[in-house]
């Protein structure tokens, strides 16, 4: 521990500056205008892994963006840890809501982060958290304290569904063989309350299009006589929830697991202030499915949300038209046992069935993924718990997360190993939103905790 703290104290500025250089690269995988920047970020990650101590690093080309594979193998009889992360980021939009340019990282002090936080797109999701693992490796290799083999698989398409990762994993099961998978792309309850994510929700993401007349029409001449696609779309979307905010798609809840009262009581032990929650979001009330708490709604229950909606004229001033088309993007967060393909099919059938005469509907599936739950009695979880206890002074709380990392279920299916989700972000970090940030405390605490996971994992494995 003394050598680890010395490493952090000595290299603090460098560790931040290196992350800044990565954050400056606008590696937005969803927008083809940034394709060259995504490749630039891939090269940065590959170079960083070499510098950190990997003996072999490959930039593995795919039909999309590269997967960076690196390894440091010290002894075949020792356990192997596989680290997964991603170097692509969400679009920065809406750009005008950022306090500073999204790809010009800055450090600002906040009430929650008096020591400072890094503000930039990707600071927390996932460049900052992924880079903690690279720097943890650097510490272990530079001090001769790497206790086992380590492999890295860092991709550039997580934010658009990881389409090409599936084939890569299936075609490289021997290369990727491991004893446990380690991911930091989640969060913890608070800076003084560590937690380990034991469950993730799945995802079904679709785009819908409602078409009416063959062209935009004058709203005075045709208004009231022709179906307005925007009005129709708004009514169709509104009908997807009932008065209790229960999703109305037939069959949607058929495979949803109802947790026992005991399990729900255990979840409720996590510290949570509803007033602080509302204050942080500047809302006067919470909202969601009747019969469940806020923390249950965003973790153990499925959801359906509109992520974007558009159509007609949205420019300055007035243009009185009935639009020919209206569009929306919709995501459904799923819980374990809900199959993303089944849910997408159910949504498509239902949405098409509720379209009134006078319009046609098109549903285009995008990406999706399965939910995941990991037990807390495996070696990986125990090692993570011990590591957190050392650095935070208290044992972490197991909690289910509301987000989705679709490839986690794939890893277990194809690689036959458990995933440990050691996240160091906070709910307040504004991931996917303007002013995303990552506390310096959290960044350094991650670098401090990760080597201890390696240490305890090897010790526990040796006793099996």
C-alpha positions in Angstrom: 0.0 0.0 0.0 2.8 2.4 0.8 4.4 1.9 -2.6 1.0 2.4 -4.3 0.4 5.6 -2.5 3.9 6.7 -3.4 3.2 5.9 -7.0 0.1 8.0 -7.0 1.7 11.0 -5.2 4.7 11.0 -7.5 2.8 10.7 -10.7 -0.5 12.5 -9.9 -0.1 15.3 -12.5 1.1 12.9 -15.2 -1.8 10.5 -14.6 -4.3 13.4 -15.1 -2.5 14.9 -18.1 -2.4 11.6 -19.9 -6.2 11.1 -19.4 -6.7 14.6 -20.7 -5.0 13.7 -23.9 -7.3 10.8 -24.4 -10.4 12.9 -23.5 -9.4 15.5 -26.1 -10.1 12.9 -28.9 -13.8 13.2 -29.9 -14.2 9.4 -30.4 -18.0 9.5 -31.1 -18.8 6.1 -32.6 -22.4 7.0 -33.4 -21.5 9.8 -35.9 -19.5 9.0 -39.0 -18.1 12.5 -39.0 -15.9 11.4 -36.1 -14.6 8.1 -37.6 -11.0 9.2 -37.9 -11.1 10.3 -34.3 -12.3 7.0 -33.1 -9.4 5.3 -34.9 -7.1 7.9 -33.3 -8.4 7.0 -29.8 -7.8 3.3 -30.6 -4.2 4.0 -31.4 -3.8 6.0 -28.2 -5.1 3.1 -26.1 -2.8 0.7 -27.9 0.2 2.9 -27.2 -0.8 3.4 -23.6 -1.1 -0.4 -23.0 2.4 -0.9 -24.4 3.8 1.9 -22.2 2.0 0.4 -19.1 3.8 -2.9 -19.6 1.8 -5.2 -21.9 4.2 -7.5 -23.8 1.9 -7.8 -26.7 -0.7 -5.4 -28.1 -2.8 -5.8 -31.2 -5.1 -3.4 -33.0 -7.7 -5.9 -34.2 -9.7 -4.6 -37.1 -13.4 -5.3 -37.4 -16.1 -4.3 -39.8 -16.4 -1.2 -37.7 -13.9 0.2 -35.2 -10.9 -1.7 -33.9 -10.8 -3.8 -30.7 -7.5 -3.3 -28.8 -6.1 -6.5 -27.3 -3.2 -6.5 -25.0 -1.6 -9.0 -22.6 1.0 -9.4 -20.0 1.5 -13.2 -19.3 3.9 -14.0 -16.6 3.2 -17.6 -15.8 0.6 -20.0 -17.3 -0.1 -21.6 -14.0 -1.2 -18.3 -12.5 -4.8 -17.0 -12.8 -5.7 -14.6 -15.7 -7.7 -11.5 -15.3 -9.4 -10.1 -18.5 -10.1 -6.3 -18.4 -12.8 -4.9 -20.6 -13.6 -1.3 -21.4 -14.4 1.0 -24.3 -12.8 4.1 -25.8 -15.8 5.4 -27.7 -18.1 8.0 -26.3 -21.6 9.4 -26.6 -22.2 12.5 -28.8 -21.7 15.7 -26.9 -25.1 17.2 -27.9 -26.7 19.4 -26.8 -23.4 21.3 -27.1 -24.7 24.7 -25.9 -25.5 23.2 -22.5 -21.9 22.5 -21.7 -20.1 25.0 -19.4 -16.9 24.4 -21.4 -16.2 22.6 -24.7 -16.9 18.8 -24.3 -13.6 17.7 -25.7 -11.4 20.3 -24.0 -11.1 18.8 -20.5 -10.9 21.0 -17.5 -10.8 20.5 -13.7 -13.4 22.3 -11.6 -14.1 22.1 -7.9 -17.7 21.4 -6.9 -19.6 20.9 -3.7 -19.3 17.2 -4.1 -15.8 17.3 -5.4 -13.9 20.0 -3.5 -10.6 18.3 -4.6 -11.8 18.8 -8.2 -13.4 16.8 -11.0 -12.5 16.3 -14.6 -15.2 17.7 -16.9 -15.3 16.3 -20.5 -17.2 13.9 -22.6 -16.0 10.4 -21.7 -14.5 11.5 -18.4 -16.5 8.8 -16.5 -18.0 6.8 -19.3 -15.7 5.1 -20.0 -12.3 6.7 -20.7 -11.6 7.7 -17.2 -12.6 4.4 -15.7 -11.0 2.3 -18.4 -7.7 4.3 -18.1 -7.6 3.5 -14.3 -6.9 -0.1 -15.3 -4.1 0.9 -17.7 -2.4 3.0 -14.9 -3.0 0.2 -12.3 -1.1 -2.1 -14.7 1.7 0.4 -15.0 2.0 0.5 -11.2 2.1 -3.3 -10.9 4.6 -3.9 -13.8 6.9 -1.0 -12.8 7.2 -2.2 -9.2 7.2 -5.9 -9.9 3.9 -6.4 -8.1 1.8 -7.9 -10.9 0.7 -11.2 -9.2 -1.0 -12.9 -12.2 -1.6 -12.7 -15.9 -3.7 -9.9 -17.4 -5.4 -9.4 -20.7 -7.1 -6.3 -22.0 -10.0 -6.0 -24.5 -10.9 -2.4 -25.2 -13.5 -1.7 -27.9 -14.7 1.3 -29.8 -18.4 0.5 -30.4 -19.9 0.1 -26.9 -22.0 3.2 -27.3 -23.6 1.8 -30.6 -24.3 -1.7 -29.4 -20.9 -3.6 -29.7 -22.1 -5.3 -32.9 -18.6 -6.5 -33.9 -17.5 -7.5 -30.4 -19.8 -10.6 -30.6 -17.9 -12.2 -33.5 -14.5 -11.2 -32.0 -15.3 -12.9 -28.7 -16.7 -16.0 -30.4 -13.7 -16.3 -32.7 -11.1 -15.7 -30.0 -12.2 -17.8 -27.0 -8.7 -19.3 -26.6 -7.0 -15.9 -26.8 -9.5 -14.4 -24.3 -9.5 -17.4 -21.9 -9.5 -16.1 -18.3 -10.5 -16.8 -14.7 -12.5 -13.6 -14.2 -13.5 -10.5 -16.2 -13.1 -7.1 -14.6 -15.0 -4.0 -15.8 -15.2 -0.5 -14.5 -18.1 1.0 -16.5 -20.6 1.4 -13.6 -20.8 3.5 -10.5 -20.9 3.3 -6.7 -23.3 4.8 -4.2 -21.2 7.6 -2.8 -17.6 8.7 -2.3 -17.8 7.3 1.3 -20.1 4.4 0.4 -18.5 1.9 -2.0 -20.6 -0.6 -3.8 -20.3 -3.4 -6.3 -22.8 -3.7 -9.1 -24.2 -7.2 -9.1 -26.9 -6.8 -11.8 -27.4 -4.9 -15.1 -30.5 -4.3 -17.1 -30.7 -5.4 -20.7 -31.7 -3.1 -23.6 -33.9 -3.0 -26.6 -33.5 0.2 -28.8 -35.7 1.0 -31.7 -36.5 3.8 -34.0 -40.1 4.5 -35.2 -41.4 6.4 -38.2 -45.0 7.4 -38.8 -45.9 8.5 -42.3 -49.0 10.3 -43.4 -49.4 12.3 -46.6 -46.9 12.1 -49.4 -45.5 15.6 -48.6 -45.7 18.4 -46.0 -49.1 20.0 -46.2 -50.5 23.5 -45.6 -52.1 23.3 -42.1 -54.9 25.7 -43.0 -56.0 23.9 -46.2 -55.5 20.4 -44.9 -55.7 20.7 -41.1 -58.5 18.6 -39.6 -58.9 16.6 -42.7 -55.7 14.6 -42.9 -54.0 12.6 -40.1 -51.1 14.6 -38.7 -48.2 12.1 -38.1 -46.8 14.1 -35.2 -50.1 14.2 -33.4 -50.6 10.5 -34.1 -47.1 9.6 -32.9 -47.6 11.6 -29.7 -50.8 9.7 -29.0 -49.2 6.3 -29.8 -46.3 7.0 -27.5 -48.6 8.2 -24.7 -50.5 5.0 -24.9 -47.5 2.9 -24.1 -47.9 3.6 -20.4 -51.1 3.4 -18.3 -52.1 5.7 -15.4 -49.8 3.7 -13.1 -46.8 4.0 -15.4 -47.1 0.4 -16.2 -46.0 -0.5 -19.8 -49.0 -1.6 -21.9 -47.3 -3.8 -24.5 -48.9 -7.2 -24.3 -46.5 -9.9 -22.9 -43.9 -7.3 -21.9 -43.8 -8.4 -18.2 -44.3 -12.2 -18.8 -40.7 -13.0 -17.9 -40.0 -10.3 -15.4 -38.7 -11.7 -12.1 -40.5 -10.4 -9.0 -38.0 -10.1 -6.2 -38.9 -11.3 -2.7 -39.7 -8.9 0.1 -36.5 -10.0 1.7 -34.4 -9.1 -1.3 -36.2 -5.8 -1.6 -35.5 -5.1 2.0 -31.8 -5.8 1.6 -31.7 -3.3 -1.4 -33.4 -0.7 0.8 -30.5 -0.7 3.2 -28.4 1.3 0.8 -28.2 4.9 2.0 -30.5 7.1 -0.1 -32.1 10.5 0.4 -35.1 11.2 -1.8 -34.8 14.9 -1.0 -31.2 15.0 -2.1 -32.0 13.0 -5.2 -34.7 15.5 -6.2 -32.5 18.5 -5.3 -29.6 17.2 -7.4 -32.0 16.9 -10.5 -33.9 20.1 -9.7 -37.3 18.3 -9.7 -40.1 18.6 -7.3 -41.3 15.0 -7.4 -40.1 11.6 -8.5 -42.0 9.7 -11.2 -42.4 6.0 -12.2 -44.1 2.7 -11.9 -46.6 2.6 -9.0 -45.7 0.2 -6.1 -41.9 0.6 -6.4 -39.3 2.9 -4.8 -37.1 5.1 -6.9 -34.1 2.8 -6.5 -36.2 -0.2 -7.5 -37.6 1.6 -10.5 -34.2 2.3 -11.9 -32.7 -1.1 -11.2 -35.0 -4.1 -10.9 -37.9 -2.9 -13.0 -38.0 -2.6 -16.8 -38.7 0.7 -18.4 -39.7 2.3 -21.7 -38.5 5.8 -22.6 -38.5 8.1 -25.6 -34.9 9.3 -26.2 -35.6 11.6 -29.1 -38.6 12.8 -31.1 -38.8 15.0 -34.2 -40.8 16.0 -37.3 -42.2 19.0 -39.1 -40.7 22.5 -38.8 -38.4 23.2 -35.8 -36.5 26.2 -37.1 -36.8 29.9 -36.1 -40.2 31.5 -36.6 -43.3 29.9 -37.9 -44.1 27.5 -40.7 -47.6 26.2 -40.7 -47.3 22.7 -42.0 -48.6 19.2 -41.4 -45.5 17.1 -41.6 -45.4 14.1 -43.9 -43.4 12.1 -41.3 -42.7 12.0 -37.6 -39.9 10.0 -35.9 -38.9 8.9 -32.4 -36.1 6.8 -30.8 -37.2 4.6 -28.0 -35.2 2.6 -25.5 -36.4 -0.2 -23.2 -34.3 -1.2 -20.3 -34.9 -4.8 -19.5 -34.4 -7.0 -16.4 -32.9 -10.5 -16.3 -35.0 -13.1 -18.0 -36.4 -10.6 -20.5 -34.9 -11.4 -23.9 -34.1 -8.3 -25.9 -35.0 -9.9 -29.2 -38.4 -11.0 -27.8 -39.1 -7.6 -26.4 -38.2 -5.9 -29.7 -40.6 -8.2 -31.5 -43.4 -7.5 -29.0 -42.9 -3.8 -29.3 -42.9 -3.9 -33.1 -46.1 -5.9 -33.3 -47.9 -3.8 -30.7 -46.8 -0.4 -32.1 -47.9 -1.4 -35.6 -51.2 -2.6 -34.3 -52.1 0.6 -32.6 -51.5 2.8 -35.6 -54.8 4.5 -36.8 -56.0 4.5 -40.3 -54.5 7.3 -42.4 -50.8 6.6 -41.4 -48.3 3.9 -41.9 -45.8 2.8 -39.3 -42.2 1.6 -39.6 -40.2 0.1 -36.7 -36.5 -0.2 -37.1 -34.6 -2.2 -34.4 -31.2 -0.9 -33.5 -29.0 -2.5 -30.9 -29.9 -4.5 -27.8 -28.5 -6.8 -25.1 -29.4 -9.1 -22.3 -29.5 -8.3 -18.6 -27.0 -9.9 -16.1 -26.9 -10.9 -12.5 -23.8 -12.2 -10.7 -23.7 -14.0 -7.3 -21.9 -12.4 -4.4 -20.4 -15.7 -3.2 -17.8 -16.1 -5.9 -14.1 -15.5 -5.6 -14.2 -12.4 -7.8 -16.8 -10.7 -5.8 -15.0 -11.6 -2.5 -11.7 -10.2 -3.8 -13.3 -7.0 -5.0 -15.0 -6.6 -1.6 -11.7 -7.0 0.2 -10.0 -4.5 -2.1 -12.7 -1.9 -1.5 -12.5 -2.5 2.3 -8.8 -1.8 2.3 -9.0 1.5 0.4 -12.4 2.9 1.7 -12.2 1.5 5.2 -15.6 -0.3 4.8 -17.1 -3.2 2.9 -18.9 -2.4 -0.3 -22.7 -2.8 -0.6 -23.9 -5.1 -3.4 -26.4 -3.3 -5.7 -28.1 -3.8 -9.0 -27.5 -1.1 -11.6 -29.9 0.5 -13.9 -27.7 0.7 -17.0 -26.8 -1.8 -19.6 -23.5 -3.4 -20.7 -25.0 -5.8 -23.2 -21.8 -7.8 -23.7 -21.5 -9.0 -20.1 -24.1 -11.8 -20.7 -22.2 -12.6 -23.9 -18.9 -13.0 -22.0 -20.4 -15.5 -19.6 -22.0 -17.5 -22.4 -18.9 -17.6 -24.6 -16.0 -17.4 -22.2 -17.6 -19.3 -19.3 -16.4 -16.8 -16.7 -18.0 -14.3 -14.2 -17.7 -10.6 -14.6 -17.0 -8.3 -11.6 -18.3 -4.7 -12.0 -16.0 -2.4 -10.1 -17.3 1.0 -10.9 -16.0 4.2 -9.4 -18.4 6.7 -11.0 -21.3 8.5 -9.2 -24.9 9.0 -10.3 -24.2 12.7 -10.3 -21.4 12.4 -12.9 -23.8 13.3 -15.8 -22.8 10.5 -18.1 -24.5 10.8 -21.5 -25.4 14.4 -20.5 -23.8 17.9 -20.8 -21.0 18.5 -18.3 -20.1 14.9 -17.8 -17.4 14.7 -15.2 -15.3 12.3 -13.0 -13.9 13.2 -9.6 -10.2 13.2 -9.1 -10.9 11.3 -5.9 -12.7 8.6 -7.8 -10.0 8.4 -10.5 -7.2 7.9 -8.1 -9.2 5.7 -5.7 -9.8 3.4 -8.7 -6.1 3.2 -9.5 -5.5 2.5 -5.8 -8.1 -0.3 -5.5 -7.6 -2.3 -8.7 -4.1 -3.7 -7.8 -5.6 -4.9 -4.5 -8.3 -6.8 -6.4 -5.5 -8.6 -8.3 -3.7 -9.4 -5.0 -6.8 -10.8 -3.3 -8.1 -12.7 -6.3 -4.8 -14.6 -6.6 -4.7 -15.3 -2.9 -8.3 -16.6 -2.8 -7.8 -18.7 -6.0 -4.8 -20.4 -4.5 -6.9 -21.6 -1.6 -9.5 -23.3 -3.8 
